[in-house]
Amino acid sequence: MTAYALTDSWTMTRRELAHWARQPVQVVFNLVFPVMLLLMFGYLIGGGRGVQGSYVDYLLPGMLALTMAFGLEGTMIAVTQDLNKGVVDRFRSMPMANGAVLVGRSAADMLQSALTLCVLMGVGYGLGWRADGGLGAFLGAVGLLLLFRFAMLWIGIHLALVAGKPELVQSVQILVWPIGFLSNALASPESMPGWLGTVVEWNPMSQTATAVRDLFGGTGAQTVGAAIVWPLVLLAVFFPLAVRRFSRLSR
């Protein structure tokens, strides 16, 4: 990406961040909702079928990965609103790099995702969770979570562009749910029927959750490879699809 494109993308990122100041309730809700899920599954519902040891140590990495897969609606709706309100047409009349609007929106989403991870890990620390793998493993785990979020984000952007209208985003976003719930975020695959456990283990989100658990627990990095490859494959498919469709829709 050229310096020109980076400058345009940063301008669009600042535009999205300015929206946070005008919509603080939405920002707070996005931070509080995953905390509510963590507390609900950890204490109210319980769970942990097939999990050995502390369920909080198992649950928190799973919830971190689950949170990275969900919560895409804000970005998806913002993209479709810009298209439908003619905002993108106004931007395209300016000397701006193609795709800078999408890159700026995704950069703002990544900043909020990083903040959400900090809040969730802070709550997890209060519940007794600890990262025992050292600083390098901790940073590696956070990097894997953000990489997975970035891949899911571009899937969401592509689905939003396919939907075309803000009111259709919710129905399209449901397509992301199987990735989150057919995973090992909340329960061990060993506790599931054989065929289902196999599906769950191949889920990209399960690969990320497993690698994050291993890195936080200091049990080695043998699962990191798959957690890197899956998001990169998804990005290789959906990033160019989203940019190409955006270019066609905004002409």
C-alpha distance (Angstrom), angle and dihedral (degrees) to the residues before:
residue distance angle dihedral
M1 . . .
T2 3.80 . .
A3 3.80 125.1 .
Y4 3.81 87.4 -109.2
A5 3.80 91.7 56.5
L6 3.81 91.8 44.7
T7 3.80 91.0 53.1
D8 3.80 91.6 50.7
S9 3.79 91.7 46.6
W10 3.81 91.1 50.9
T11 3.81 89.6 50.7
M12 3.80 89.7 53.6
T13 3.81 90.6 46.4
R14 3.81 90.8 54.7
R15 3.80 88.7 49.6
E16 3.82 90.6 55.5
L17 3.81 92.5 45.8
A18 3.80 89.4 52.4
H19 3.81 87.4 59.5
W20 3.81 88.8 61.4
A21 3.80 90.6 65.7
R22 3.80 90.0 53.5
Q23 3.82 94.2 44.5
P24 3.83 105.7 39.6
V25 3.83 93.2 148.0
Q26 3.80 91.3 61.0
V27 3.80 91.5 48.4
V28 3.82 92.1 50.3
F29 3.80 91.6 46.7
N30 3.80 91.1 52.8
L31 3.81 88.7 54.1
V32 3.80 97.3 43.4
F33 3.81 99.1 44.6
P34 3.84 97.3 67.7
V35 3.80 89.2 45.8
M36 3.81 88.8 55.3
L37 3.80 89.9 50.7
L38 3.80 91.5 49.9
L39 3.79 92.5 51.3
M40 3.81 92.8 42.9
F41 3.79 96.1 52.1
G42 3.78 93.4 37.7
Y43 3.79 97.9 50.5
L44 3.80 115.4 2.4
I45 3.79 101.1 44.0
G46 3.78 97.2 21.0
G47 3.79 109.5 -165.7
G48 3.75 125.9 158.9
R49 3.79 97.3 143.9
G50 3.78 109.2 -177.4
V51 3.80 92.6 4.4
Q52 3.78 117.9 137.9
G53 3.80 117.6 -148.4
S54 3.80 127.1 -4.9
Y55 3.79 113.2 6.4
V56 3.81 90.9 -153.6
D57 3.82 89.7 59.8
Y58 3.80 88.4 51.6
L59 3.79 97.1 39.6
L60 3.80 101.4 48.5
P61 3.83 97.2 60.7
G62 3.80 88.3 45.0
M63 3.81 91.5 51.2
L64 3.80 90.6 48.0
A65 3.80 90.3 54.3
L66 3.82 91.8 42.6
T67 3.80 90.5 52.6
M68 3.80 90.0 52.0
A69 3.82 89.3 55.7
F70 3.80 95.7 46.8
G71 3.79 134.3 51.4
L72 3.79 95.0 59.2
E73 3.81 94.4 128.5
G74 3.81 95.1 91.1
T75 3.79 93.2 57.1
M76 3.80 93.5 40.3
I77 3.81 92.8 50.9
A78 3.82 92.3 45.4
V79 3.81 91.0 53.6
T80 3.81 93.7 49.9
Q81 3.82 92.3 44.6
D82 3.80 91.3 53.8
L83 3.78 89.5 51.9
N84 3.80 96.1 46.0
K85 3.82 96.2 43.7
G86 3.78 93.8 51.3
V87 3.81 93.5 -114.4
V88 3.79 91.7 127.5
D89 3.81 90.8 50.4
R90 3.81 89.5 56.0
F91 3.79 91.0 49.2
R92 3.79 91.1 48.7
S93 3.81 89.8 55.4
M94 3.81 86.9 63.4
P95 3.83 125.9 73.8
M96 3.80 92.4 -95.4
A97 3.79 131.3 145.3
N98 3.80 114.4 -103.8
G99 3.80 110.8 -104.0
A100 3.83 95.5 18.6
V101 3.82 89.9 120.2
L102 3.81 91.2 57.3
V103 3.80 93.6 43.4
G104 3.81 91.4 50.1
R105 3.79 91.7 49.3
S106 3.80 91.8 48.4
A107 3.83 92.0 47.8
A108 3.82 90.9 54.4
D109 3.80 89.7 48.2
M110 3.81 90.8 51.8
L111 3.80 90.9 52.1
Q112 3.79 90.9 53.0
S113 3.81 90.4 45.6
A114 3.81 90.4 53.9
L115 3.80 89.6 50.0
T116 3.80 90.3 49.5
L117 3.80 90.6 52.6
C118 3.81 90.1 52.5
V119 3.81 92.2 50.7
L120 3.82 93.8 46.8
M121 3.80 93.4 47.6
G122 3.80 89.8 48.4
V123 3.80 90.3 53.9
G124 3.80 90.0 45.0
Y125 3.79 90.1 53.2
G126 3.78 88.5 54.4
L127 3.82 89.3 52.0
G128 3.79 92.1 54.2
W129 3.80 102.2 -93.3
R130 3.79 116.8 142.4
A131 3.80 133.5 -174.4
D132 3.81 104.5 -133.4
G133 3.79 100.1 173.5
G134 3.80 98.5 85.4
L135 3.80 132.5 -110.1
G136 3.81 96.0 -65.5
A137 3.80 92.7 51.5
F138 3.81 90.5 45.3
L139 3.81 92.9 53.1
G140 3.80 89.9 44.8
A141 3.81 90.7 53.6
V142 3.81 91.9 50.0
G143 3.80 89.5 47.9
L144 3.81 91.1 53.3
L145 3.80 91.2 50.2
L146 3.80 92.7 50.7
L147 3.80 91.5 45.5
F148 3.80 89.4 53.5
R149 3.81 90.1 48.0
F150 3.79 91.2 51.0
A151 3.81 90.8 53.0
M152 3.82 92.7 46.7
L153 3.80 89.7 46.9
W154 3.79 92.9 59.8
I155 3.78 90.8 46.6
G156 3.81 86.7 53.8
I157 3.81 93.1 47.5
H158 3.80 91.0 50.8
L159 3.82 91.4 49.0
A160 3.82 89.9 48.5
L161 3.79 91.1 52.5
V162 3.80 89.8 49.0
A163 3.82 89.9 50.4
G164 3.79 90.3 48.4
K165 3.82 96.6 -169.0
P166 3.83 131.5 70.0
E167 3.81 92.6 -128.9
L168 3.82 90.6 58.6
V169 3.80 94.9 50.6
Q170 3.82 94.8 86.5
S171 3.81 92.9 55.5
V172 3.79 92.2 47.2
Q173 3.81 93.1 44.9
I174 3.81 89.1 60.8
L175 3.80 86.2 73.8
V176 3.82 87.3 71.6
W177 3.80 93.7 56.5
P178 3.82 97.7 80.9
I179 3.80 89.2 59.6
G180 3.80 89.5 57.0
F181 3.78 102.0 41.6
L182 3.82 100.0 35.3
S183 3.79 88.7 65.3
N184 3.79 142.5 89.0
A185 3.82 92.7 -104.5
L186 3.81 94.4 111.9
A187 3.81 106.1 16.7
S188 3.78 138.4 23.2
P189 3.84 117.5 -100.5
E190 3.83 87.6 -130.9
S191 3.80 88.6 71.6
M192 3.83 92.3 55.7
P193 3.82 132.1 79.8
G194 3.80 110.9 -80.7
W195 3.81 97.8 -107.3
L196 3.81 92.5 45.5
G197 3.78 92.5 47.5
T198 3.81 89.4 54.1
V199 3.81 91.6 51.5
V200 3.80 90.5 47.8
E201 3.80 93.3 50.4
W202 3.82 91.2 53.1
N203 3.79 92.7 50.1
P204 3.85 109.7 113.9
M205 3.80 90.0 -134.3
S206 3.81 91.1 53.5
Q207 3.80 88.9 52.7
T208 3.80 90.0 53.7
A209 3.82 94.0 44.7
T210 3.82 91.8 49.2
A211 3.79 93.5 48.7
V212 3.81 91.5 47.5
R213 3.83 90.8 50.5
D214 3.79 90.4 50.9
L215 3.80 93.2 48.2
F216 3.80 94.0 46.1
G217 3.80 90.8 45.6
G218 3.79 94.8 47.6
T219 3.81 92.4 -126.5
G220 3.80 96.7 131.9
A221 3.78 138.8 -81.6
Q222 3.79 100.9 -100.9
T223 3.82 91.6 120.5
V224 3.80 96.6 49.8
G225 3.81 95.3 88.9
A226 3.81 95.7 66.6
A227 3.83 90.5 43.3
I228 3.81 88.6 58.1
V229 3.79 98.6 40.9
W230 3.83 97.6 50.4
P231 3.84 96.4 56.2
L232 3.80 91.4 43.5
V233 3.81 90.3 53.1
L234 3.81 90.9 48.9
L235 3.81 90.6 48.6
A236 3.80 91.8 48.8
V237 3.80 88.8 56.0
F238 3.80 105.2 36.8
F239 3.82 104.0 32.6
P240 3.82 94.8 64.7
L241 3.82 91.0 38.9
A242 3.82 91.1 54.4
V243 3.81 94.9 45.6
R244 3.82 92.2 46.7
R245 3.80 93.5 48.7
F246 3.81 91.4 45.5
S247 3.78 90.2 52.8
R248 3.80 91.4 51.9
L249 3.80 96.4 44.5
S250 3.79 95.3 47.6
R251 3.80 97.0 51.7
